[in-house]
Amino acid sequence: MRLVDLLKDIYDDALPEPCEDIDVQSVCSDSREVAPGSLFVALRGPKEEGSRYIPDAVQNGARVIVTDCADWRGSAPCVLRVPDAQRCLQKLVWRFYGDACQGLRVIGVTGTNGKTTITYLVESILKQAGRSCGVVGTINSRLGDTVWPSKNTTPGLVENFRFLSGLASQGAEACVMEVSSHGLHQGRVEGIPFVQAVLTNVTQDHLDYHQNMEDYFLAKSRLFVSLSAQSTAVINGDDPYGRRLCSLTKGRLLTYGVESPADFMAEEIRLSLSGTEFYVVTPHGRCQVKSGLIGQHNVYNILAACAVGLGEGVSWEHIQTGVESCVSVPGRMEAIRCGQPFHVFIDYAHTEDALQNVLRAIRAISRTRIILVFGCGGDRDAGKRPKMGRVASEFADHVIVTNDNPRSEPPQQIIDQILSGFTHDRYRVIQDRTAAIEAAVQAAGMGDVVLLAGKGHENYQIFKNQTVPFDEKAIVRQCLYKRMSGSSSC
């Protein structure tokens, strides 16, 4: 696209004469993604000034530099100074990629817990309806069998628009996207025309980033405040923040829940360690659903996905089949079965609420012991550590406290903060997570449940400045093999 066309109604000053006919090949805000012909926007970050990366962008082939840093005095082929680089980037990205995204139905899912599971369910429902659906999420981004690794739950603004444009060019009809509070606060989804937005719940998390729960909620609410009257807001009516959000959105409102009256409700819920079965009651009728997903929290996730499906005009037949076809989600109450006489589940639960939901779900459907292995991440919200310790001590029969991703914090410091919330002494501390998993597997008796919480789908651990491979599923299988075969090591 010619620079003069790209900047129309965006940049008010006259372009330097040599710049008018520049053909912009891409728009970037990450100097590492710059290629010959790129326009690079230098953004102010929370810790450093983006203008320091302008030389790297120029070296990589950037033809145009956009900056709001008045102090930058370097040289570049074409430099445009603007009052607000972030706002300018939003307009540029929409102009460059937005037309290609027209017609793509984008569904956003936000909340503390449940985002990933709902995206898998909605993807499955739309697939059953014969619609091609892309996904942007914590585990990966994908379209059909093509998968791209995820760096963040919600990628940057440029990456999002570029991905949506690519989906549209490949014939996708929809995209379901996990939208994090960080992504909303930092404007990573600004300008994306969401046709539906889902709120799962709002419980304590990320208070290392947000000032308090109010700030956290306000970040989440941005997704709904920005909805048009033609869009749909699907909100958990049992969540206090969800009820508050109902009055803040212009979108058509659909509520779901179990306890309070809602548009989509669950009745005759039957839970087991092999799955979930209940009736969905809606203004359009009553329908039974069966799922391999486990626990009451997944009843909420399924209700939300059903509401999205109906909002997209999908038939109940395809919604039912879509729910039933989604038998598991990586790292979300994922069962590891190697013929052992007890249950092992891996779950991503890393908040007080998520851990409580999973443990309550197991406790409600199993009378045997629950052996829990978990830790908390370093350099993250420390206030939730004793709360997770309290939940662990309340709902698990035996707990092994171990490392998660300590990052730059001393592991024992994190563990001590977890233990401060314990109400009993039925726990062990084993910092090495592999050894902790082995101890749990060796301790499990007939019918017991071993829950490994916190890592979920992740295949690494972070220690200080080092990231090491850590495939929890593979380690569990090795430990199970050791126990059943009498081998000497995991």
GILIN-V188009 format. One record per helix or strand. SS is the DSSP state (H for helix, E for strand). FROM is the first residue (numbers start at 0). TO is the last residue. Records with the same first field share a line. If there is no record, write none. Layout:
BEGIN
SS = FROM-TO, FROM-TO
END
This chain:
BEGIN
E = 1-1, 22-22, 25-27, 37-41, 43-43, 48-48, 63-66, 78-80, 104-109, 132-135, 139-142, 145-148, 173-177, 193-198, 231-235, 251-256, 263-271, 274-281, 284-290, 328-328, 331-331, 333-334, 342-346, 369-373, 397-400, 406-406, 426-428, 448-452, 459-462, 465-468
H = 2-5, 16-18, 30-32, 49-58, 84-100, 114-127, 156-168, 180-184, 212-224, 239-244, 295-310, 315-324, 351-364, 382-394, 410-418, 432-442, 471-484
END
